[in-house]
Amino acid sequence: MKYDVIVVGASPAGLMVSWKAAERGARVLLLEQRNSFESASSPADTSFDGFFKLVGLKPRAEYIVHRVKGMNVVSPLGTAATIETPGFSIDRPMFDAYYARWAINAGAEIKFNSKVLFVNSKSIIVREADGQKRYDGEIFVIASGNSEIINRIGIKTMKHPGDLAYAIQAEMDNVEIDEDYFHYFIGKEVAPGWKATISPKGDSKASVGVFVRGTNPKTFFDKFLEREMFNQSKITKIVKGADQIITMPNDLVSNNLMAVGGAAGQAGIAYGMAAGILCGEIAAEAVIKGNCSKRFLLRYVKRWKRLFLNHYRAGRLGLTTMERMSDADLDVIVRALKSVDIFHELARHSNILLSSLSLGILLLQRNPKLIGLMKYLSFS
């Protein structure tokens, strides 16, 4: 059977590609390895209104299970900074199903239980419940996160794949925490290279996760659960996954091939969705014009870079800088963050680097000691 666009992976990015490409007139097939959205969901289940607004999306009440006023960032020395910026927790299966309906209503076809075995520029081989099948297409979009498929097709989609973060996250009952805020814990003893999180979901339920780089998350996850707020808690579900937070997108297209979302190093639910929309638009345009060459598909990459590349550069700079800091220096940073509306500051300029500079100047005004931490900056 022949399709215009075949999307691999019903990630948020993959769902947006399918929706937008179908809406633009392409015949779309979305292949998902899972049996349903209820099985093996991703650890990614929170976001902020500010992120959705930055990328031109609106969070929907249909999948939001709990809202927060902002976040508490806790330093290795125990200093907590409360940052008022509205966010929300989602029911991830409901979230995925919601946007799958967008794709289906636009005309896309979704097949679950379809494991990709082989893909090239003309066809894809999958194993389904009734055996192997081949689907032919004009464009193949890889949206399957940190999967082996990217390695098979030979596109190096991430500049720094060694910086991939790995996560263990548990759904838990009876978590004693302030449910008005997300809680992020930083420091090498808590979660080397990234963070430990508690994300309230209402009624004393929460997602509790540890995201690390360069090591196994289980040791740190087990240690994190020894904290007092989990004394009466019960784990109801555990999920594992990867976070491409600072891997940085690299080569995203080839002839008849595109990568998007986690598979392309485009971390973050909202950012992945925005990239998916751009990808779907260009994929449909390429099919309509009969030009699926790398040169034409680079239009997607150019649009994405213009809109979002600097966001990722700023994120990588921030996280790699934080990683070099001592516990005492991280404590200084957290103290300076108190009562700062980060998203308000970042939204003051259309250029994210100018916004980051503006935020940095504000923090220096609040705490001149921060100037001594400039030695940690790395622009790699």
Secondary structure as UniProt FT lines:
FT   STRAND          2..8
FT   HELIX           12..23
FT   TURN            24..25
FT   STRAND          28..31
FT   TURN            37..38
FT   STRAND          46..48
FT   HELIX           49..54
FT   TURN            55..56
FT   TURN            61..63
FT   STRAND          64..74
FT   TURN            76..77
FT   STRAND          80..90
FT   HELIX           92..106
FT   STRAND          109..111
FT   STRAND          115..119
FT   STRAND          123..128
FT   TURN            129..130
FT   STRAND          131..142
FT   HELIX           148..153
FT   HELIX           161..163
FT   STRAND          165..173
FT   TURN            179..180
FT   STRAND          181..185
FT   TURN            188..190
FT   TURN            192..193
FT   STRAND          195..202
FT   TURN            203..204
FT   STRAND          205..213
FT   HELIX           217..224
FT   TURN            225..226
FT   HELIX           228..230
FT   TURN            231..232
FT   STRAND          234..243
FT   TURN            245..247
FT   STRAND          253..254
FT   TURN            255..256
FT   STRAND          257..259
FT   HELIX           261..264
FT   HELIX           269..289
FT   HELIX           294..304
FT   HELIX           305..309
FT   HELIX           310..324
FT   HELIX           327..337
FT   TURN            338..339
FT   HELIX           342..346
FT   TURN            347..348
FT   HELIX           352..366
FT   HELIX           368..376
//
